[in-house]
Amino acid sequence: MEAVRKFFGIEPPYKLEWNDLRALIQLVNVTLIIIFGLSVSWFGLAIAVFGLCKDLSQHRHVNDVVLHLTGIVLNTHFLIMYLTGA
């Protein structure tokens, strides 16, 4: 962990943030899609919609809203591909 702190220049003790959790969930979503196929995109879509609702009701940061909107668009695209057999 010390090597990671030095590489990224993290001076104070590490504090887990919402974006860290979001990145981990996105990694899980991508891994599940690669392993199990496009049908798992429902998971990513649900997480993105929930996150957008949370952003609009609490945080209101533009970058968070954009990240969740892109997650919604991407997972919707994957689901359309899955449902149409493309």
PDB file with SEQRES, HELIX, SHEET and CRYST1 records, atoms N, CA, C and O in Angstrom:
SEQRES   1 A   86  MET GLU ALA VAL ARG LYS PHE PHE GLY ILE GLU PRO PRO          
SEQRES   2 A   86  TYR LYS LEU GLU TRP ASN ASP LEU ARG ALA LEU ILE GLN          
SEQRES   3 A   86  LEU VAL ASN VAL THR LEU ILE ILE ILE PHE GLY LEU SER          
SEQRES   4 A   86  VAL SER TRP PHE GLY LEU ALA ILE ALA VAL PHE GLY LEU          
SEQRES   5 A   86  CYS LYS ASP LEU SER GLN HIS ARG HIS VAL ASN ASP VAL          
SEQRES   6 A   86  VAL LEU HIS LEU THR GLY ILE VAL LEU ASN THR HIS PHE          
SEQRES   7 A   86  LEU ILE MET TYR LEU THR GLY ALA                              
HELIX    1 AA1 GLU A    2  PHE A    8  1                                   7    
HELIX    2 AA2 TRP A   18  PHE A   36  1                                  19    
HELIX    3 AA3 LEU A   38  VAL A   40  5                                   3    
HELIX    4 AA4 SER A   41  LYS A   54  1                                  14    
HELIX    5 AA5 ASP A   55  HIS A   59  3                                   5    
HELIX    6 AA6 VAL A   62  THR A   84  1                                  23    
CRYST1    1.000    1.000    1.000  90.00  90.00  90.00 P 1           1          
ATOM      1  N   MET A   1       0.820  -1.191   0.000  1.00  0.00           N  
ATOM      2  CA  MET A   1       0.000   0.000   0.000  1.00  0.00           C  
ATOM      3  C   MET A   1       0.867   1.259   0.000  1.00  0.00           C  
ATOM      4  O   MET A   1       0.489   2.285  -0.565  1.00  0.00           O  
ATOM      5  N   GLU A   2       2.009   1.169   0.627  1.00  0.00           N  
ATOM      6  CA  GLU A   2       2.915   2.322   0.679  1.00  0.00           C  
ATOM      7  C   GLU A   2       3.411   2.703  -0.714  1.00  0.00           C  
ATOM      8  O   GLU A   2       3.550   3.886  -1.025  1.00  0.00           O  
ATOM      9  N   ALA A   3       3.674   1.709  -1.544  1.00  0.00           N  
ATOM     10  CA  ALA A   3       4.125   1.982  -2.909  1.00  0.00           C  
ATOM     11  C   ALA A   3       3.045   2.714  -3.700  1.00  0.00           C  
ATOM     12  O   ALA A   3       3.351   3.602  -4.496  1.00  0.00           O  
ATOM     13  N   VAL A   4       1.795   2.348  -3.486  1.00  0.00           N  
ATOM     14  CA  VAL A   4       0.680   3.013  -4.172  1.00  0.00           C  
ATOM     15  C   VAL A   4       0.574   4.454  -3.704  1.00  0.00           C  
ATOM     16  O   VAL A   4       0.375   5.360  -4.513  1.00  0.00           O  
ATOM     17  N   ARG A   5       0.705   4.668  -2.413  1.00  0.00           N  
ATOM     18  CA  ARG A   5       0.650   6.037  -1.877  1.00  0.00           C  
ATOM     19  C   ARG A   5       1.764   6.901  -2.459  1.00  0.00           C  
ATOM     20  O   ARG A   5       1.529   8.056  -2.813  1.00  0.00           O  
ATOM     21  N   LYS A   6       2.964   6.357  -2.561  1.00  0.00           N  
ATOM     22  CA  LYS A   6       4.082   7.119  -3.119  1.00  0.00           C  
ATOM     23  C   LYS A   6       3.879   7.381  -4.607  1.00  0.00           C  
ATOM     24  O   LYS A   6       4.149   8.482  -5.086  1.00  0.00           O  
ATOM     25  N   PHE A   7       3.406   6.374  -5.340  1.00  0.00           N  
ATOM     26  CA  PHE A   7       3.211   6.529  -6.780  1.00  0.00           C  
ATOM     27  C   PHE A   7       2.204   7.624  -7.093  1.00  0.00           C  
ATOM     28  O   PHE A   7       2.434   8.435  -7.991  1.00  0.00           O  
ATOM     29  N   PHE A   8       1.082   7.662  -6.361  1.00  0.00           N  
ATOM     30  CA  PHE A   8       0.041   8.648  -6.624  1.00  0.00           C  
ATOM     31  C   PHE A   8       0.214   9.928  -5.819  1.00  0.00           C  
ATOM     32  O   PHE A   8      -0.587  10.853  -5.958  1.00  0.00           O  
ATOM     33  N   GLY A   9       1.227   9.999  -4.995  1.00  0.00           N  
ATOM     34  CA  GLY A   9       1.495  11.216  -4.233  1.00  0.00           C  
ATOM     35  C   GLY A   9       0.458  11.482  -3.156  1.00  0.00           C  
ATOM     36  O   GLY A   9       0.092  12.634  -2.924  1.00  0.00           O  
ATOM     37  N   ILE A  10      -0.017  10.445  -2.501  1.00  0.00           N  
ATOM     38  CA  ILE A  10      -1.024  10.604  -1.450  1.00  0.00           C  
ATOM     39  C   ILE A  10      -0.298  10.874  -0.136  1.00  0.00           C  
ATOM     40  O   ILE A  10       0.399  10.003   0.385  1.00  0.00           O  
ATOM     41  N   GLU A  11      -0.459  12.054   0.384  1.00  0.00           N  
ATOM     42  CA  GLU A  11       0.235  12.452   1.604  1.00  0.00           C  
ATOM     43  C   GLU A  11      -0.543  12.095   2.869  1.00  0.00           C  
ATOM     44  O   GLU A  11      -0.005  11.395   3.727  1.00  0.00           O  
ATOM     45  N   PRO A  12      -1.786  12.549   3.016  1.00  0.00           N  
ATOM     46  CA  PRO A  12      -2.498  12.218   4.261  1.00  0.00           C  
ATOM     47  C   PRO A  12      -2.928  10.757   4.268  1.00  0.00           C  
ATOM     48  O   PRO A  12      -2.876  10.100   3.228  1.00  0.00           O  
ATOM     49  N   PRO A  13      -3.347  10.238   5.406  1.00  0.00           N  
ATOM     50  CA  PRO A  13      -3.854   8.866   5.442  1.00  0.00           C  
ATOM     51  C   PRO A  13      -5.011   8.688   4.458  1.00  0.00           C  
ATOM     52  O   PRO A  13      -5.826   9.590   4.267  1.00  0.00           O  
ATOM     53  N   TYR A  14      -5.065   7.517   3.843  1.00  0.00           N  
ATOM     54  CA  TYR A  14      -6.074   7.261   2.819  1.00  0.00           C  
ATOM     55  C   TYR A  14      -7.469   7.246   3.424  1.00  0.00           C  
ATOM     56  O   TYR A  14      -7.687   6.685   4.498  1.00  0.00           O  
ATOM     57  N   LYS A  15      -8.412   7.870   2.723  1.00  0.00           N  
ATOM     58  CA  LYS A  15      -9.798   7.911   3.153  1.00  0.00           C  
ATOM     59  C   LYS A  15     -10.657   7.421   1.983  1.00  0.00           C  
ATOM     60  O   LYS A  15     -10.593   7.982   0.889  1.00  0.00           O  
ATOM     61  N   LEU A  16     -11.457   6.383   2.211  1.00  0.00           N  
ATOM     62  CA  LEU A  16     -12.326   5.832   1.179  1.00  0.00           C  
ATOM     63  C   LEU A  16     -13.404   6.846   0.818  1.00  0.00           C  
ATOM     64  O   LEU A  16     -14.059   7.405   1.699  1.00  0.00           O  
ATOM     65  N   GLU A  17     -13.588   7.082  -0.482  1.00  0.00           N  
ATOM     66  CA  GLU A  17     -14.593   8.033  -0.956  1.00  0.00           C  
ATOM     67  C   GLU A  17     -15.596   7.306  -1.832  1.00  0.00           C  
ATOM     68  O   GLU A  17     -15.378   6.156  -2.212  1.00  0.00           O  
ATOM     69  N   TRP A  18     -16.705   7.983  -2.156  1.00  0.00           N  
ATOM     70  CA  TRP A  18     -17.748   7.393  -2.997  1.00  0.00           C  
ATOM     71  C   TRP A  18     -17.210   7.030  -4.376  1.00  0.00           C  
ATOM     72  O   TRP A  18     -17.602   6.009  -4.941  1.00  0.00           O  
ATOM     73  N   ASN A  19     -16.325   7.845  -4.921  1.00  0.00           N  
ATOM     74  CA  ASN A  19     -15.776   7.551  -6.245  1.00  0.00           C  
ATOM     75  C   ASN A  19     -14.923   6.287  -6.237  1.00  0.00           C  
ATOM     76  O   ASN A  19     -14.840   5.593  -7.251  1.00  0.00           O  
ATOM     77  N   ASP A  20     -14.294   5.981  -5.115  1.00  0.00           N  
ATOM     78  CA  ASP A  20     -13.541   4.736  -5.000  1.00  0.00           C  
ATOM     79  C   ASP A  20     -14.485   3.540  -5.077  1.00  0.00           C  
ATOM     80  O   ASP A  20     -14.208   2.554  -5.759  1.00  0.00           O  
ATOM     81  N   LEU A  21     -15.590   3.647  -4.374  1.00  0.00           N  
ATOM     82  CA  LEU A  21     -16.597   2.584  -4.410  1.00  0.00           C  
ATOM     83  C   LEU A  21     -17.199   2.461  -5.811  1.00  0.00           C  
ATOM     84  O   LEU A  21     -17.425   1.356  -6.302  1.00  0.00           O  
ATOM     85  N   ARG A  22     -17.454   3.596  -6.441  1.00  0.00           N  
ATOM     86  CA  ARG A  22     -17.995   3.595  -7.803  1.00  0.00           C  
ATOM     87  C   ARG A  22     -17.028   2.915  -8.770  1.00  0.00           C  
ATOM     88  O   ARG A  22     -17.455   2.141  -9.627  1.00  0.00           O  
ATOM     89  N   ALA A  23     -15.751   3.191  -8.642  1.00  0.00           N  
ATOM     90  CA  ALA A  23     -14.752   2.574  -9.516  1.00  0.00           C  
ATOM     91  C   ALA A  23     -14.701   1.063  -9.295  1.00  0.00           C  
ATOM     92  O   ALA A  23     -14.583   0.299 -10.254  1.00  0.00           O  
ATOM     93  N   LEU A  24     -14.787   0.633  -8.045  1.00  0.00           N  
ATOM     94  CA  LEU A  24     -14.785  -0.796  -7.748  1.00  0.00           C  
ATOM     95  C   LEU A  24     -16.019  -1.484  -8.329  1.00  0.00           C  
ATOM     96  O   LEU A  24     -15.914  -2.571  -8.897  1.00  0.00           O  
ATOM     97  N   ILE A  25     -17.180  -0.860  -8.190  1.00  0.00           N  
ATOM     98  CA  ILE A  25     -18.415  -1.430  -8.738  1.00  0.00           C  
ATOM     99  C   ILE A  25     -18.344  -1.483 -10.263  1.00  0.00           C  
ATOM    100  O   ILE A  25     -18.804  -2.451 -10.868  1.00  0.00           O  
ATOM    101  N   GLN A  26     -17.779  -0.461 -10.884  1.00  0.00           N  
ATOM    102  CA  GLN A  26     -17.621  -0.467 -12.338  1.00  0.00           C  
ATOM    103  C   GLN A  26     -16.694  -1.591 -12.780  1.00  0.00           C  
ATOM    104  O   GLN A  26     -16.941  -2.237 -13.799  1.00  0.00           O  
ATOM    105  N   LEU A  27     -15.634  -1.827 -12.025  1.00  0.00           N  
ATOM    106  CA  LEU A  27     -14.722  -2.932 -12.318  1.00  0.00           C  
ATOM    107  C   LEU A  27     -15.440  -4.275 -12.204  1.00  0.00           C  
ATOM    108  O   LEU A  27     -15.247  -5.158 -13.040  1.00  0.00           O  
ATOM    109  N   VAL A  28     -16.262  -4.429 -11.175  1.00  0.00           N  
ATOM    110  CA  VAL A  28     -17.051  -5.653 -11.013  1.00  0.00           C  
ATOM    111  C   VAL A  28     -18.016  -5.808 -12.178  1.00  0.00           C  
ATOM    112  O   VAL A  28     -18.164  -6.907 -12.713  1.00  0.00           O  
ATOM    113  N   ASN A  29     -18.674  -4.727 -12.580  1.00  0.00           N  
ATOM    114  CA  ASN A  29     -19.622  -4.765 -13.694  1.00  0.00           C  
ATOM    115  C   ASN A  29     -18.937  -5.207 -14.985  1.00  0.00           C  
ATOM    116  O   ASN A  29     -19.449  -6.082 -15.683  1.00  0.00           O  
ATOM    117  N   VAL A  30     -17.810  -4.626 -15.305  1.00  0.00           N  
ATOM    118  CA  VAL A  30     -17.087  -4.983 -16.528  1.00  0.00           C  
ATOM    119  C   VAL A  30     -16.630  -6.442 -16.472  1.00  0.00           C  
ATOM    120  O   VAL A  30     -16.740  -7.170 -17.459  1.00  0.00           O  
ATOM    121  N   THR A  31     -16.119  -6.860 -15.322  1.00  0.00           N  
ATOM    122  CA  THR A  31     -15.666  -8.241 -15.171  1.00  0.00           C  
ATOM    123  C   THR A  31     -16.819  -9.219 -15.356  1.00  0.00           C  
ATOM    124  O   THR A  31     -16.665 -10.239 -16.028  1.00  0.00           O  
ATOM    125  N   LEU A  32     -17.969  -8.918 -14.770  1.00  0.00           N  
ATOM    126  CA  LEU A  32     -19.138  -9.792 -14.914  1.00  0.00           C  
ATOM    127  C   LEU A  32     -19.615  -9.865 -16.364  1.00  0.00           C  
ATOM    128  O   LEU A  32     -20.007 -10.931 -16.839  1.00  0.00           O  
ATOM    129  N   ILE A  33     -19.580  -8.725 -17.069  1.00  0.00           N  
ATOM    130  CA  ILE A  33     -19.986  -8.716 -18.482  1.00  0.00           C  
ATOM    131  C   ILE A  33     -19.021  -9.561 -19.308  1.00  0.00           C  
ATOM    132  O   ILE A  33     -19.452 -10.303 -20.192  1.00  0.00           O  
ATOM    133  N   ILE A  34     -17.749  -9.459 -19.037  1.00  0.00           N  
ATOM    134  CA  ILE A  34     -16.761 -10.256 -19.778  1.00  0.00           C  
ATOM    135  C   ILE A  34     -16.947 -11.746 -19.500  1.00  0.00           C  
ATOM    136  O   ILE A  34     -16.869 -12.562 -20.419  1.00  0.00           O  
ATOM    137  N   ILE A  35     -17.191 -12.104 -18.245  1.00  0.00           N  
ATOM    138  CA  ILE A  35     -17.309 -13.521 -17.878  1.00  0.00           C  
ATOM    139  C   ILE A  35     -18.651 -14.113 -18.286  1.00  0.00           C  
ATOM    140  O   ILE A  35     -18.696 -15.193 -18.874  1.00  0.00           O  
ATOM    141  N   PHE A  36     -19.749 -13.416 -17.979  1.00  0.00           N  
ATOM    142  CA  PHE A  36     -21.086 -13.984 -18.153  1.00  0.00           C  
ATOM    143  C   PHE A  36     -21.850 -13.461 -19.365  1.00  0.00           C  
ATOM    144  O   PHE A  36     -22.886 -14.019 -19.725  1.00  0.00           O  
ATOM    145  N   GLY A  37     -21.362 -12.409 -19.992  1.00  0.00           N  
ATOM    146  CA  GLY A  37     -22.029 -11.891 -21.181  1.00  0.00           C  
ATOM    147  C   GLY A  37     -22.852 -10.637 -20.910  1.00  0.00           C  
ATOM    148  O   GLY A  37     -22.911 -10.128 -19.791  1.00  0.00           O  
ATOM    149  N   LEU A  38     -23.481 -10.163 -21.972  1.00  0.00           N  
ATOM    150  CA  LEU A  38     -24.189  -8.886 -21.929  1.00  0.00           C  
ATOM    151  C   LEU A  38     -25.414  -8.891 -21.022  1.00  0.00           C  
ATOM    152  O   LEU A  38     -25.879  -7.825 -20.620  1.00  0.00           O  
ATOM    153  N   SER A  39     -25.943 -10.055 -20.694  1.00  0.00           N  
ATOM    154  CA  SER A  39     -27.142 -10.105 -19.851  1.00  0.00           C  
ATOM    155  C   SER A  39     -26.899  -9.525 -18.461  1.00  0.00           C  
ATOM    156  O   SER A  39     -27.850  -9.138 -17.782  1.00  0.00           O  
ATOM    157  N   VAL A  40     -25.659  -9.461 -18.034  1.00  0.00           N  
ATOM    158  CA  VAL A  40     -25.313  -8.931 -16.712  1.00  0.00           C  
ATOM    159  C   VAL A  40     -25.393  -7.401 -16.701  1.00  0.00           C  
ATOM    160  O   VAL A  40     -25.245  -6.787 -15.645  1.00  0.00           O  
ATOM    161  N   SER A  41     -25.622  -6.790 -17.842  1.00  0.00           N  
ATOM    162  CA  SER A  41     -25.702  -5.332 -17.915  1.00  0.00           C  
ATOM    163  C   SER A  41     -26.839  -4.774 -17.079  1.00  0.00           C  
ATOM    164  O   SER A  41     -26.846  -3.584 -16.764  1.00  0.00           O  
ATOM    165  N   TRP A  42     -27.800  -5.613 -16.714  1.00  0.00           N  
ATOM    166  CA  TRP A  42     -28.874  -5.155 -15.813  1.00  0.00           C  
ATOM    167  C   TRP A  42     -28.289  -4.669 -14.500  1.00  0.00           C  
ATOM    168  O   TRP A  42     -28.766  -3.690 -13.926  1.00  0.00           O  
ATOM    169  N   PHE A  43     -27.253  -5.351 -14.023  1.00  0.00           N  
ATOM    170  CA  PHE A  43     -26.593  -4.954 -12.782  1.00  0.00           C  
ATOM    171  C   PHE A  43     -26.002  -3.556 -12.910  1.00  0.00           C  
ATOM    172  O   PHE A  43     -26.234  -2.698 -12.058  1.00  0.00           O  
ATOM    173  N   GLY A  44     -25.242  -3.329 -13.972  1.00  0.00           N  
ATOM    174  CA  GLY A  44     -24.624  -2.017 -14.189  1.00  0.00           C  
ATOM    175  C   GLY A  44     -25.646  -0.924 -14.389  1.00  0.00           C  
ATOM    176  O   GLY A  44     -25.467   0.198 -13.914  1.00  0.00           O  
ATOM    177  N   LEU A  45     -26.735  -1.250 -15.102  1.00  0.00           N  
ATOM    178  CA  LEU A  45     -27.788  -0.256 -15.322  1.00  0.00           C  
ATOM    179  C   LEU A  45     -28.458   0.120 -14.010  1.00  0.00           C  
ATOM    180  O   LEU A  45     -28.715   1.298 -13.761  1.00  0.00           O  
ATOM    181  N   ALA A  46     -28.741  -0.861 -13.175  1.00  0.00           N  
ATOM    182  CA  ALA A  46     -29.371  -0.581 -11.882  1.00  0.00           C  
ATOM    183  C   ALA A  46     -28.472   0.280 -11.000  1.00  0.00           C  
ATOM    184  O   ALA A  46     -28.936   1.225 -10.363  1.00  0.00           O  
ATOM    185  N   ILE A  47     -27.197  -0.048 -10.967  1.00  0.00           N  
ATOM    186  CA  ILE A  47     -26.255   0.732 -10.161  1.00  0.00           C  
ATOM    187  C   ILE A  47     -26.150   2.167 -10.683  1.00  0.00           C  
ATOM    188  O   ILE A  47     -26.108   3.111  -9.894  1.00  0.00           O  
ATOM    189  N   ALA A  48     -26.108   2.334 -12.006  1.00  0.00           N  
ATOM    190  CA  ALA A  48     -25.990   3.670 -12.595  1.00  0.00           C  
ATOM    191  C   ALA A  48     -27.240   4.507 -12.322  1.00  0.00           C  
ATOM    192  O   ALA A  48     -27.137   5.693 -12.009  1.00  0.00           O  
ATOM    193  N   VAL A  49     -28.413   3.898 -12.438  1.00  0.00           N  
ATOM    194  CA  VAL A  49     -29.661   4.639 -12.172  1.00  0.00           C  
ATOM    195  C   VAL A  49     -29.735   5.024 -10.697  1.00  0.00           C  
ATOM    196  O   VAL A  49     -30.078   6.159 -10.367  1.00  0.00           O  
ATOM    197  N   PHE A  50     -29.416   4.087  -9.817  1.00  0.00           N  
ATOM    198  CA  PHE A  50     -29.403   4.392  -8.389  1.00  0.00           C  
ATOM    199  C   PHE A  50     -28.409   5.514  -8.090  1.00  0.00           C  
ATOM    200  O   PHE A  50     -28.718   6.436  -7.335  1.00  0.00           O  
ATOM    201  N   GLY A  51     -27.230   5.435  -8.677  1.00  0.00           N  
ATOM    202  CA  GLY A  51     -26.214   6.469  -8.456  1.00  0.00           C  
ATOM    203  C   GLY A  51     -26.638   7.823  -8.973  1.00  0.00           C  
ATOM    204  O   GLY A  51     -26.370   8.844  -8.340  1.00  0.00           O  
ATOM    205  N   LEU A  52     -27.311   7.845 -10.139  1.00  0.00           N  
ATOM    206  CA  LEU A  52     -27.793   9.126 -10.676  1.00  0.00           C  
ATOM    207  C   LEU A  52     -28.838   9.739  -9.755  1.00  0.00           C  
ATOM    208  O   LEU A  52     -28.822  10.945  -9.510  1.00  0.00           O  
ATOM    209  N   CYS A  53     -29.747   8.910  -9.245  1.00  0.00           N  
ATOM    210  CA  CYS A  53     -30.752   9.416  -8.303  1.00  0.00           C  
ATOM    211  C   CYS A  53     -30.082   9.976  -7.053  1.00  0.00           C  
ATOM    212  O   CYS A  53     -30.487  11.019  -6.538  1.00  0.00           O  
ATOM    213  N   LYS A  54     -29.060   9.285  -6.570  1.00  0.00           N  
ATOM    214  CA  LYS A  54     -28.325   9.758  -5.394  1.00  0.00           C  
ATOM    215  C   LYS A  54     -27.609  11.069  -5.699  1.00  0.00           C  
ATOM    216  O   LYS A  54     -27.618  11.992  -4.885  1.00  0.00           O  
ATOM    217  N   ASP A  55     -26.987  11.146  -6.876  1.00  0.00           N  
ATOM    218  CA  ASP A  55     -26.287  12.377  -7.248  1.00  0.00           C  
ATOM    219  C   ASP A  55     -27.240  13.558  -7.336  1.00  0.00           C  
ATOM    220  O   ASP A  55     -26.934  14.647  -6.851  1.00  0.00           O  
ATOM    221  N   LEU A  56     -28.384  13.343  -7.949  1.00  0.00           N  
ATOM    222  CA  LEU A  56     -29.331  14.443  -8.131  1.00  0.00           C  
ATOM    223  C   LEU A  56     -29.984  14.864  -6.817  1.00  0.00           C  
ATOM    224  O   LEU A  56     -30.400  16.013  -6.673  1.00  0.00           O  
ATOM    225  N   SER A  57     -30.077  13.942  -5.858  1.00  0.00           N  
ATOM    226  CA  SER A  57     -30.723  14.287  -4.591  1.00  0.00           C  
ATOM    227  C   SER A  57     -29.742  14.791  -3.535  1.00  0.00           C  
ATOM    228  O   SER A  57     -30.149  15.480  -2.600  1.00  0.00           O  
ATOM    229  N   GLN A  58     -28.450  14.458  -3.669  1.00  0.00           N  
ATOM    230  CA  GLN A  58     -27.500  14.826  -2.621  1.00  0.00           C  
ATOM    231  C   GLN A  58     -26.293  15.598  -3.127  1.00  0.00           C  
ATOM    232  O   GLN A  58     -26.118  16.767  -2.781  1.00  0.00           O  
ATOM    233  N   HIS A  59     -25.460  14.967  -3.938  1.00  0.00           N  
ATOM    234  CA  HIS A  59     -24.156  15.530  -4.282  1.00  0.00           C  
ATOM    235  C   HIS A  59     -24.235  16.705  -5.242  1.00  0.00           C  
ATOM    236  O   HIS A  59     -23.732  17.789  -4.947  1.00  0.00           O  
ATOM    237  N   ARG A  60     -24.864  16.493  -6.386  1.00  0.00           N  
ATOM    238  CA  ARG A  60     -24.973  17.501  -7.438  1.00  0.00           C  
ATOM    239  C   ARG A  60     -23.628  17.947  -7.999  1.00  0.00           C  
ATOM    240  O   ARG A  60     -23.429  19.130  -8.275  1.00  0.00           O  
ATOM    241  N   HIS A  61     -22.711  17.008  -8.165  1.00  0.00           N  
ATOM    242  CA  HIS A  61     -21.447  17.288  -8.838  1.00  0.00           C  
ATOM    243  C   HIS A  61     -21.599  16.898 -10.302  1.00  0.00           C  
ATOM    244  O   HIS A  61     -22.100  15.816 -10.609  1.00  0.00           O  
ATOM    245  N   VAL A  62     -21.173  17.767 -11.198  1.00  0.00           N  
ATOM    246  CA  VAL A  62     -21.351  17.532 -12.630  1.00  0.00           C  
ATOM    247  C   VAL A  62     -20.643  16.249 -13.061  1.00  0.00           C  
ATOM    248  O   VAL A  62     -21.211  15.464 -13.820  1.00  0.00           O  
ATOM    249  N   ASN A  63     -19.425  16.023 -12.596  1.00  0.00           N  
ATOM    250  CA  ASN A  63     -18.691  14.830 -13.024  1.00  0.00           C  
ATOM    251  C   ASN A  63     -19.378  13.545 -12.568  1.00  0.00           C  
ATOM    252  O   ASN A  63     -19.350  12.553 -13.297  1.00  0.00           O  
ATOM    253  N   ASP A  64     -19.991  13.533 -11.392  1.00  0.00           N  
ATOM    254  CA  ASP A  64     -20.705  12.348 -10.932  1.00  0.00           C  
ATOM    255  C   ASP A  64     -21.926  12.071 -11.800  1.00  0.00           C  
ATOM    256  O   ASP A  64     -22.193  10.924 -12.159  1.00  0.00           O  
ATOM    257  N   VAL A  65     -22.666  13.126 -12.134  1.00  0.00           N  
ATOM    258  CA  VAL A  65     -23.849  12.970 -12.982  1.00  0.00           C  
ATOM    259  C   VAL A  65     -23.448  12.462 -14.366  1.00  0.00           C  
ATOM    260  O   VAL A  65     -24.101  11.576 -14.918  1.00  0.00           O  
ATOM    261  N   VAL A  66     -22.381  13.018 -14.924  1.00  0.00           N  
ATOM    262  CA  VAL A  66     -21.919  12.594 -16.253  1.00  0.00           C  
ATOM    263  C   VAL A  66     -21.484  11.130 -16.223  1.00  0.00           C  
ATOM    264  O   VAL A  66     -21.810  10.376 -17.140  1.00  0.00           O  
ATOM    265  N   LEU A  67     -20.759  10.718 -15.196  1.00  0.00           N  
ATOM    266  CA  LEU A  67     -20.322   9.325 -15.089  1.00  0.00           C  
ATOM    267  C   LEU A  67     -21.503   8.370 -15.000  1.00  0.00           C  
ATOM    268  O   LEU A  67     -21.490   7.311 -15.628  1.00  0.00           O  
ATOM    269  N   HIS A  68     -22.516   8.729 -14.234  1.00  0.00           N  
ATOM    270  CA  HIS A  68     -23.682   7.853 -14.129  1.00  0.00           C  
ATOM    271  C   HIS A  68     -24.497   7.855 -15.421  1.00  0.00           C  
ATOM    272  O   HIS A  68     -25.018   6.812 -15.815  1.00  0.00           O  
ATOM    273  N   LEU A  69     -24.615   8.986 -16.078  1.00  0.00           N  
ATOM    274  CA  LEU A  69     -25.332   9.014 -17.362  1.00  0.00           C  
ATOM    275  C   LEU A  69     -24.627   8.158 -18.405  1.00  0.00           C  
ATOM    276  O   LEU A  69     -25.282   7.451 -19.171  1.00  0.00           O  
ATOM    277  N   THR A  70     -23.299   8.216 -18.442  1.00  0.00           N  
ATOM    278  CA  THR A  70     -22.579   7.375 -19.401  1.00  0.00           C  
ATOM    279  C   THR A  70     -22.726   5.898 -19.051  1.00  0.00           C  
ATOM    280  O   THR A  70     -22.787   5.056 -19.948  1.00  0.00           O  
ATOM    281  N   GLY A  71     -22.781   5.573 -17.766  1.00  0.00           N  
ATOM    282  CA  GLY A  71     -23.026   4.194 -17.351  1.00  0.00           C  
ATOM    283  C   GLY A  71     -24.400   3.715 -17.786  1.00  0.00           C  
ATOM    284  O   GLY A  71     -24.560   2.570 -18.206  1.00  0.00           O  
ATOM    285  N   ILE A  72     -25.396   4.594 -17.684  1.00  0.00           N  
ATOM    286  CA  ILE A  72     -26.755   4.260 -18.119  1.00  0.00           C  
ATOM    287  C   ILE A  72     -26.781   4.023 -19.624  1.00  0.00           C  
ATOM    288  O   ILE A  72     -27.357   3.040 -20.090  1.00  0.00           O  
ATOM    289  N   VAL A  73     -26.162   4.916 -20.380  1.00  0.00           N  
ATOM    290  CA  VAL A  73     -26.152   4.781 -21.839  1.00  0.00           C  
ATOM    291  C   VAL A  73     -25.420   3.506 -22.257  1.00  0.00           C  
ATOM    292  O   VAL A  73     -25.921   2.754 -23.093  1.00  0.00           O  
ATOM    293  N   LEU A  74     -24.255   3.259 -21.691  1.00  0.00           N  
ATOM    294  CA  LEU A  74     -23.462   2.094 -22.072  1.00  0.00           C  
ATOM    295  C   LEU A  74     -24.167   0.784 -21.732  1.00  0.00           C  
ATOM    296  O   LEU A  74     -24.226  -0.123 -22.562  1.00  0.00           O  
ATOM    297  N   ASN A  75     -24.700   0.681 -20.519  1.00  0.00           N  
ATOM    298  CA  ASN A  75     -25.372  -0.552 -20.130  1.00  0.00           C  
ATOM    299  C   ASN A  75     -26.681  -0.739 -20.885  1.00  0.00           C  
ATOM    300  O   ASN A  75     -27.061  -1.873 -21.176  1.00  0.00           O  
ATOM    301  N   THR A  76     -27.378   0.346 -21.210  1.00  0.00           N  
ATOM    302  CA  THR A  76     -28.580   0.246 -22.044  1.00  0.00           C  
ATOM    303  C   THR A  76     -28.209  -0.255 -23.433  1.00  0.00           C  
ATOM    304  O   THR A  76     -28.911  -1.091 -24.002  1.00  0.00           O  
ATOM    305  N   HIS A  77     -27.118   0.249 -23.975  1.00  0.00           N  
ATOM    306  CA  HIS A  77     -26.642  -0.210 -25.283  1.00  0.00           C  
ATOM    307  C   HIS A  77     -26.322  -1.708 -25.241  1.00  0.00           C  
ATOM    308  O   HIS A  77     -26.702  -2.449 -26.147  1.00  0.00           O  
ATOM    309  N   PHE A  78     -25.633  -2.148 -24.204  1.00  0.00           N  
ATOM    310  CA  PHE A  78     -25.327  -3.574 -24.061  1.00  0.00           C  
ATOM    311  C   PHE A  78     -26.597  -4.413 -23.975  1.00  0.00           C  
ATOM    312  O   PHE A  78     -26.678  -5.489 -24.568  1.00  0.00           O  
ATOM    313  N   LEU A  79     -27.592  -3.915 -23.232  1.00  0.00           N  
ATOM    314  CA  LEU A  79     -28.846  -4.671 -23.104  1.00  0.00           C  
ATOM    315  C   LEU A  79     -29.608  -4.729 -24.418  1.00  0.00           C  
ATOM    316  O   LEU A  79     -30.218  -5.750 -24.737  1.00  0.00           O  
ATOM    317  N   ILE A  80     -29.580  -3.653 -25.176  1.00  0.00           N  
ATOM    318  CA  ILE A  80     -30.231  -3.663 -26.491  1.00  0.00           C  
ATOM    319  C   ILE A  80     -29.529  -4.664 -27.401  1.00  0.00           C  
ATOM    320  O   ILE A  80     -30.180  -5.410 -28.133  1.00  0.00           O  
ATOM    321  N   MET A  81     -28.204  -4.680 -27.354  1.00  0.00           N  
ATOM    322  CA  MET A  81     -27.457  -5.656 -28.138  1.00  0.00           C  
ATOM    323  C   MET A  81     -27.824  -7.080 -27.723  1.00  0.00           C  
ATOM    324  O   MET A  81     -28.004  -7.956 -28.568  1.00  0.00           O  
ATOM    325  N   TYR A  82     -27.933  -7.299 -26.421  1.00  0.00           N  
ATOM    326  CA  TYR A  82     -28.269  -8.630 -25.905  1.00  0.00           C  
ATOM    327  C   TYR A  82     -29.683  -9.037 -26.316  1.00  0.00           C  
ATOM    328  O   TYR A  82     -29.899 -10.166 -26.757  1.00  0.00           O  
ATOM    329  N   LEU A  83     -30.631  -8.138 -26.178  1.00  0.00           N  
ATOM    330  CA  LEU A  83     -32.032  -8.463 -26.459  1.00  0.00           C  
ATOM    331  C   LEU A  83     -32.326  -8.608 -27.932  1.00  0.00           C  
ATOM    332  O   LEU A  83     -33.234  -9.350 -28.306  1.00  0.00           O  
ATOM    333  N   THR A  84     -31.572  -7.911 -28.791  1.00  0.00           N  
ATOM    334  CA  THR A  84     -31.806  -8.017 -30.225  1.00  0.00           C  
ATOM    335  C   THR A  84     -30.906  -9.068 -30.875  1.00  0.00           C  
ATOM    336  O   THR A  84     -31.057  -9.369 -32.059  1.00  0.00           O  
ATOM    337  N   GLY A  85     -29.985  -9.619 -30.114  1.00  0.00           N  
ATOM    338  CA  GLY A  85     -29.098 -10.635 -30.642  1.00  0.00           C  
ATOM    339  C   GLY A  85     -28.003 -10.099 -31.537  1.00  0.00           C  
ATOM    340  O   GLY A  85     -27.421 -10.839 -32.330  1.00  0.00           O  
ATOM    341  N   ALA A  86     -27.720  -8.803 -31.410  1.00  0.00           N  
ATOM    342  CA  ALA A  86     -26.685  -8.183 -32.258  1.00  0.00           C  
ATOM    343  C   ALA A  86     -25.296  -8.513 -31.778  1.00  0.00           C  
ATOM    344  O   ALA A  86     -24.315  -8.073 -32.377  1.00  0.00           O  
TER     345      ALA A  86                                                      
END                                                                             
